[in-house]
Amino acid sequence: MIDATYLVVAGAIFGFLVLVIFLTLHTMWPVFVYAYSCARLNAMEARLLSASRVREIGEQKSLEDAFGLLSSTDYSTLEDIDSRNCEMKFNQFFIRHIIDVKKFSPDMTRPVVNYYMREWETYNVLNAMRIVINDIAIEKDDISYNFVDVPALGCSRMSEVVFSEDVASAVENLKGTEYYDMIDEYLRKYPKGEENLDVLEAMLDKYNILRLYEDAEISIVKRSFLRLQKRKQRSINAIDSMVVRNFCGIRADISNIIVALRLVPEKKDNDVNHDQFMPIGHFMDEDKRDALRRVDDVSGILSVVAGTPYEEAFNNGFNEFKKTGRIDGIVSRLDDFQVDYVKDMAQGYAFSTAVLIRYLMLKRREMILLRSVFKGIADGARFEINDDLRVVGEE
């Protein structure tokens, strides 16, 4: 008969081992989740279309032939695309893709996923206000061609806004959303006849970036106790926080540069348009942000970005600007800089939110490129895909 002492000792050892395993799994679980998520994202990134494949698609003369080259890709689910619905079909595809990615993403990456989802909410809100403010005629059947059907603020909600009796009623129909106060504030500052939709677009973009910036610092979690709910603040993973805040800072810097570029030809007092500028940055401090508000030509902007990591990208685009007078080249080079910066972060922090940001940036860029290619084919337009993988020369 086994001595009871041995049973007690064995039970204690077994219990200790179970505790050690539990604590190890509890500690390492976030690493396992990140490893799984990043492995899936890397596999999905490997399936992104090559430059040669995109150019091959762009050479097709019909939508049927072009889609034939997408039969083994994520885009094979797209169907019934024509010139009128092309843009929204691809936008809707990206929304579904974001939702799919969210299903296997760690909780701490949700602010990034939500940021990309809000990007399409703000797109809808801006488009609705543009239609209402400019009193643009639109039929109910046209809603699906003008708005992305996102879960929170999709076609149904936008229909209520667009078909309101007047601007005030349209704003009231946004009540209960996170954009109501912002739209109300905007219309108070810019009353009827003085509206500037560029300002509203910048305000919505600013809101989205600042929201992500704040979410990267603090996440709110609920703890349930016997008789009450308590809320406490919990800092998210330090690396994730740094990665996301750096991303937001880069986005803010580039946004401020682009706003300054767009204001120059308008010959407007930039101080009046301060709502368009971001109050944060990464490589550009407050002095440089203030300087951007005061410049009155593109050369002045170049002097502001001199000495920052944006200088080379801006210079390359500036050479194109001197030839064409268009800022597209500068915007493209700055966008490329941002992508390269995120790629470097993802390489340096392999198990972090940087991998998710990198993938969504690249997938979004691919979607926009394909959207332009298919729109060009559907319209029978002549175009080419340049070395930067952008559609140019559409007619």
C-alpha positions as CSV (number, residue, x, y, z in Angstrom):
1,M,0.0,0.0,0.0
2,I,1.4,3.4,-1.0
3,D,2.3,5.6,1.9
4,A,-0.1,8.6,2.2
5,T,3.0,10.8,2.6
6,Y,4.1,10.0,-0.9
7,L,0.6,10.8,-2.3
8,V,0.7,14.2,-0.6
9,V,4.2,14.9,-1.9
10,A,3.2,13.8,-5.4
11,G,0.1,15.9,-5.3
12,A,2.0,18.9,-4.2
13,I,4.6,18.5,-7.0
14,F,1.9,18.0,-9.5
15,G,0.0,21.0,-8.3
16,F,3.3,23.1,-8.4
17,L,3.9,21.9,-12.0
18,V,0.4,22.8,-13.0
19,L,0.9,26.3,-11.5
20,V,4.2,26.8,-13.3
21,I,2.7,25.7,-16.6
22,F,-0.3,28.0,-16.1
23,L,1.8,31.0,-15.2
24,T,4.2,30.3,-18.1
25,L,1.3,30.1,-20.5
26,H,-0.3,33.2,-19.0
27,T,2.9,35.1,-19.5
28,M,3.8,33.7,-22.9
29,W,0.3,33.7,-24.4
30,P,0.6,37.2,-25.9
31,V,3.8,36.1,-27.6
32,F,2.0,33.0,-29.0
33,V,-0.9,35.2,-30.2
34,Y,1.4,37.7,-31.8
35,A,3.5,34.9,-33.4
36,Y,0.4,33.4,-34.9
37,S,-1.0,36.7,-36.1
38,C,2.3,37.9,-37.6
39,A,2.8,34.5,-39.3
40,R,-0.6,34.9,-41.0
41,L,0.0,38.5,-42.0
42,N,3.4,37.6,-43.5
43,A,1.8,34.8,-45.5
44,M,-0.9,37.2,-46.7
45,E,1.7,39.8,-47.5
46,A,3.6,37.3,-49.7
47,R,0.4,37.0,-51.8
48,L,0.4,40.7,-52.7
49,L,0.5,41.2,-56.4
50,S,3.9,41.8,-58.0
51,A,4.6,44.8,-60.2
52,S,4.7,42.7,-63.3
53,R,1.3,41.1,-62.6
54,V,-0.3,44.5,-62.0
55,R,1.2,45.8,-65.3
56,E,-0.1,42.7,-67.0
57,I,-3.6,43.4,-65.7
58,G,-3.4,47.0,-66.9
59,E,-2.6,45.8,-70.4
60,Q,-5.9,43.9,-70.7
61,K,-8.6,45.4,-73.0
62,S,-11.6,44.1,-71.1
63,L,-12.7,43.6,-67.5
64,E,-13.2,39.9,-68.1
65,D,-9.6,39.4,-69.3
66,A,-8.4,41.5,-66.4
67,F,-10.3,39.5,-63.8
68,G,-9.1,36.3,-65.4
69,L,-5.6,37.3,-64.0
70,L,-7.1,37.6,-60.5
71,S,-8.7,34.2,-60.3
72,S,-6.3,32.9,-57.7
73,T,-6.1,36.0,-55.6
74,D,-8.2,37.5,-52.8
75,Y,-10.0,39.7,-55.4
76,S,-11.5,36.6,-57.2
77,T,-14.7,37.2,-55.1
78,L,-15.4,40.5,-56.9
79,E,-18.0,40.4,-59.5
80,D,-20.4,42.5,-61.6
81,I,-18.0,45.4,-61.8
82,D,-18.6,48.2,-64.2
83,S,-17.4,51.8,-64.6
84,R,-20.1,53.1,-62.2
85,N,-19.6,50.7,-59.3
86,C,-15.9,50.0,-59.7
87,E,-14.6,52.3,-57.0
88,M,-17.1,51.2,-54.3
89,K,-16.7,47.5,-55.1
90,F,-13.0,47.7,-54.4
91,N,-13.6,49.9,-51.3
92,Q,-16.1,47.4,-50.0
93,F,-13.6,44.6,-50.6
94,F,-11.1,46.3,-48.4
95,I,-13.6,46.8,-45.6
96,R,-14.3,43.0,-45.7
97,H,-10.6,42.4,-45.6
98,I,-10.1,44.6,-42.6
99,I,-12.9,42.7,-40.8
100,D,-11.3,39.3,-41.6
101,V,-7.9,40.5,-40.3
102,K,-9.5,41.8,-37.1
103,K,-10.8,38.2,-36.4
104,F,-7.3,36.8,-35.8
105,S,-5.5,40.0,-34.6
106,P,-4.5,40.3,-30.9
107,D,-6.6,42.6,-28.8
108,M,-3.8,45.1,-28.4
109,T,-3.8,45.7,-32.2
110,R,-7.5,46.6,-32.3
111,P,-6.8,50.4,-32.2
112,V,-5.0,50.0,-35.6
113,V,-7.7,47.9,-37.1
114,N,-10.3,50.5,-35.9
115,Y,-8.2,53.3,-37.3
116,Y,-8.4,51.8,-40.8
117,M,-12.2,51.2,-40.4
118,R,-12.8,54.7,-39.2
119,E,-11.0,55.9,-42.3
120,W,-14.0,54.7,-44.4
121,E,-16.5,56.1,-41.8
122,T,-14.9,59.6,-42.2
123,Y,-15.0,59.1,-46.0
124,N,-18.8,58.5,-45.8
125,V,-19.4,61.5,-43.4
126,L,-17.3,63.8,-45.6
127,N,-19.1,62.7,-48.8
128,A,-22.5,63.1,-47.2
129,M,-21.7,66.6,-46.0
130,R,-20.4,67.5,-49.4
131,I,-23.6,66.4,-51.0
132,V,-25.8,68.2,-48.5
133,I,-23.8,71.4,-48.3
134,N,-23.5,71.7,-52.1
135,D,-27.2,70.6,-52.6
136,I,-26.1,67.9,-55.0
137,A,-29.0,66.0,-56.5
138,I,-28.8,62.3,-55.8
139,E,-31.3,59.4,-56.2
140,K,-31.9,56.7,-53.6
141,D,-30.5,54.1,-56.0
142,D,-27.3,56.1,-56.1
143,I,-26.4,55.6,-52.4
144,S,-24.5,52.4,-53.0
145,Y,-22.4,54.1,-55.6
146,N,-21.4,57.0,-53.3
147,F,-20.9,55.4,-49.9
148,V,-19.0,52.4,-48.5
149,D,-21.3,50.1,-46.5
150,V,-19.2,50.1,-43.3
151,P,-20.8,48.5,-40.2
152,A,-21.4,51.6,-38.1
153,L,-22.1,54.3,-40.6
154,G,-23.0,52.5,-43.8
155,C,-25.4,53.2,-46.7
156,S,-28.6,53.2,-44.6
157,R,-27.3,55.8,-42.1
158,M,-25.8,57.9,-44.9
159,S,-29.1,57.8,-46.7
160,E,-30.8,59.4,-43.7
161,V,-28.2,62.2,-43.7
162,V,-28.2,62.8,-47.5
163,F,-32.0,63.0,-47.8
164,S,-32.5,65.4,-44.9
165,E,-34.5,68.5,-45.4
166,D,-31.6,70.8,-44.8
167,V,-28.1,71.0,-43.5
168,A,-29.2,71.3,-39.8
169,S,-31.4,68.2,-40.2
170,A,-28.5,66.3,-41.8
171,V,-26.3,67.1,-38.8
172,E,-29.1,66.0,-36.4
173,N,-29.1,62.7,-38.2
174,L,-25.5,62.2,-37.2
175,K,-26.4,62.5,-33.5
176,G,-25.3,59.6,-31.5
177,T,-22.1,59.1,-33.6
178,E,-18.6,60.2,-32.7
179,Y,-18.7,62.7,-35.5
180,Y,-21.7,64.7,-34.5
181,D,-19.9,67.3,-32.3
182,M,-17.1,67.7,-34.8
183,I,-19.5,68.4,-37.7
184,D,-21.6,70.8,-35.5
185,E,-18.5,72.6,-34.5
186,Y,-17.3,72.9,-38.1
187,L,-20.6,74.4,-39.3
188,R,-20.6,76.9,-36.4
189,K,-17.1,78.1,-37.5
190,Y,-18.0,78.0,-41.2
191,P,-21.6,79.0,-41.6
192,K,-23.6,78.8,-44.9
193,G,-21.8,80.2,-47.8
194,E,-18.4,80.0,-46.1
195,E,-18.0,76.2,-45.9
196,N,-14.6,74.8,-46.9
197,L,-14.7,71.0,-47.3
198,D,-10.9,70.8,-47.4
199,V,-11.0,72.0,-43.8
200,L,-13.6,69.4,-42.9
201,E,-11.7,66.6,-44.5
202,A,-8.5,67.7,-42.6
203,M,-10.5,67.8,-39.3
204,L,-11.9,64.3,-39.9
205,D,-8.4,63.0,-40.8
206,K,-6.9,64.7,-37.7
207,Y,-9.6,63.2,-35.5
208,N,-8.8,59.7,-36.7
209,I,-5.1,60.0,-36.3
210,L,-5.3,61.7,-32.8
211,R,-7.8,59.0,-31.7
212,L,-5.3,56.3,-32.7
213,Y,-2.5,58.3,-31.1
214,E,-4.4,58.3,-27.8
215,D,-5.5,54.7,-28.0
216,A,-1.8,53.7,-28.4
217,E,-1.1,55.2,-25.0
218,I,-4.0,54.0,-22.9
219,S,-6.5,51.3,-23.2
220,I,-9.6,51.2,-21.0
221,V,-10.7,47.8,-19.5
222,K,-13.5,47.0,-17.2
223,R,-13.1,44.9,-14.1
224,S,-16.2,43.2,-12.7
225,F,-16.5,43.0,-8.9
226,L,-19.3,41.5,-6.7
227,R,-21.6,44.5,-6.7
228,L,-20.1,47.2,-8.9
229,Q,-18.2,47.9,-12.0
230,K,-14.8,49.5,-11.7
231,R,-12.8,51.0,-14.6
232,K,-9.0,51.2,-14.5
233,Q,-6.5,52.4,-17.0
234,R,-3.9,49.9,-18.3
235,S,-1.0,50.8,-20.5
236,I,-0.7,48.7,-23.6
237,N,2.4,46.9,-24.6
238,A,5.3,49.5,-24.5
239,I,6.6,48.5,-28.0
240,D,3.2,48.6,-29.5
241,S,2.6,52.0,-28.0
242,M,5.9,53.3,-29.4
243,V,5.2,51.8,-32.9
244,V,1.7,53.2,-33.2
245,R,2.7,56.7,-31.9
246,N,5.6,56.8,-34.3
247,F,3.2,55.9,-37.1
248,C,0.8,58.6,-36.1
249,G,3.6,61.1,-35.8
250,I,4.8,60.3,-39.3
251,R,1.3,60.5,-40.6
252,A,0.8,63.9,-38.9
253,D,4.1,65.3,-40.3
254,I,3.3,64.3,-43.8
255,S,-0.3,65.5,-43.5
256,N,1.0,68.9,-42.3
257,I,3.4,69.1,-45.3
258,I,0.6,68.2,-47.7
259,V,-1.8,70.7,-46.2
260,A,0.8,73.4,-46.5
261,L,1.4,72.4,-50.2
262,R,-2.3,72.6,-50.9
263,L,-2.7,76.0,-49.3
264,V,0.1,77.7,-51.2
265,P,-1.7,78.0,-54.6
266,E,-4.9,79.1,-52.9
267,K,-3.1,82.3,-51.7
268,K,-5.0,82.1,-48.4
269,D,-3.9,83.1,-44.9
270,N,-2.7,79.8,-43.5
271,D,-3.4,81.0,-39.9
272,V,-7.1,81.1,-40.8
273,N,-6.8,77.4,-41.9
274,H,-5.2,76.3,-38.7
275,D,-7.9,73.6,-38.3
276,Q,-6.2,71.7,-41.1
277,F,-2.9,71.2,-39.3
278,M,-2.1,68.4,-36.9
279,P,-0.9,69.3,-33.4
280,I,1.5,66.3,-33.2
281,G,4.5,65.1,-35.1
282,H,7.5,62.8,-35.1
283,F,10.4,64.4,-36.9
284,M,8.9,67.9,-37.0
285,D,8.6,69.8,-33.7
286,E,6.2,72.6,-32.8
287,D,8.5,75.3,-34.3
288,K,8.5,73.5,-37.7
289,R,4.8,73.0,-37.6
290,D,4.3,76.7,-36.9
291,A,6.7,77.5,-39.8
292,L,4.6,75.4,-42.2
293,R,1.6,77.5,-41.3
294,R,3.4,80.6,-42.4
295,V,5.0,79.6,-45.7
296,D,3.7,81.2,-48.9
297,D,5.5,79.1,-51.6
298,V,6.7,75.5,-52.2
299,S,10.4,76.6,-51.8
300,G,9.5,77.8,-48.3
301,I,8.1,74.4,-47.4
302,L,11.4,72.8,-48.7
303,S,13.3,75.0,-46.3
304,V,11.2,73.9,-43.4
305,V,11.7,70.2,-44.1
306,A,15.4,70.6,-44.7
307,G,17.4,68.7,-42.1
308,T,14.6,66.2,-41.5
309,P,14.3,62.7,-42.8
310,Y,11.6,64.0,-45.2
311,E,14.1,66.2,-47.1
312,E,15.2,63.6,-49.7
313,A,11.7,62.5,-50.5
314,F,10.5,66.1,-50.8
315,N,13.5,67.0,-53.0
316,N,12.8,64.2,-55.4
317,G,9.1,65.2,-55.7
318,F,10.1,68.9,-55.9
319,N,12.0,68.2,-59.1
320,E,8.8,66.9,-60.6
321,F,6.9,69.9,-59.3
322,K,9.2,72.3,-61.0
323,K,8.5,70.5,-64.3
324,T,4.7,70.0,-64.0
325,G,3.6,72.5,-61.3
326,R,1.7,69.6,-59.7
327,I,2.3,68.4,-56.1
328,D,1.4,64.8,-56.9
329,G,5.1,63.8,-57.1
330,I,5.9,65.2,-53.7
331,V,2.8,63.5,-52.1
332,S,3.8,60.2,-53.7
333,R,7.4,60.4,-52.5
334,L,6.3,61.2,-48.9
335,D,3.9,58.3,-49.0
336,D,6.7,56.0,-50.1
337,F,8.8,57.4,-47.2
338,Q,6.1,56.4,-44.8
339,V,5.8,52.9,-46.2
340,D,9.5,52.4,-46.0
341,Y,9.6,53.7,-42.4
342,V,6.8,51.3,-41.4
343,K,8.7,48.4,-43.1
344,D,11.8,49.2,-41.1
345,M,9.8,49.2,-37.9
346,A,8.2,45.9,-38.8
347,Q,11.6,44.4,-39.5
348,G,13.0,45.7,-36.2
349,Y,9.9,44.6,-34.1
350,A,8.9,41.4,-35.7
351,F,6.2,40.6,-33.0
352,S,4.5,43.9,-32.8
353,T,1.7,46.0,-34.3
354,A,4.2,47.2,-36.9
355,V,3.6,44.0,-38.9
356,L,-0.1,44.7,-39.0
357,I,0.3,48.3,-40.0
358,R,2.8,47.4,-42.7
359,Y,0.4,44.8,-44.2
360,L,-2.7,47.1,-44.1
361,M,-0.7,49.9,-45.7
362,L,0.5,47.7,-48.5
363,K,-2.9,46.0,-49.0
364,R,-4.6,49.4,-49.1
365,R,-2.1,50.7,-51.6
366,E,-2.6,47.6,-53.8
367,M,-6.4,48.0,-53.6
368,I,-6.2,51.6,-54.7
369,L,-3.9,50.7,-57.6
370,L,-6.2,47.9,-58.8
371,R,-9.2,50.2,-58.4
372,S,-7.7,52.8,-60.7
373,V,-6.6,50.1,-63.2
374,F,-10.0,48.5,-63.4
375,K,-11.7,51.9,-63.6
376,G,-9.5,52.8,-66.5
377,I,-10.2,49.6,-68.3
378,A,-14.0,49.9,-67.6
379,D,-14.0,53.5,-69.0
380,G,-11.8,52.5,-72.0
381,A,-9.3,55.1,-70.9
382,R,-5.6,55.1,-72.0
383,F,-3.2,55.0,-69.1
384,E,0.1,53.6,-67.9
385,I,1.5,52.3,-64.6
386,N,4.6,54.2,-63.8
387,D,7.7,53.0,-61.9
388,D,6.1,54.0,-58.6
389,L,3.2,51.7,-59.4
390,R,0.7,54.5,-59.8
391,V,-1.8,54.9,-62.6
392,V,-1.0,58.0,-64.7
393,G,-2.0,59.5,-68.0
394,E,-5.7,58.6,-67.7
395,E,-7.9,60.2,-70.3
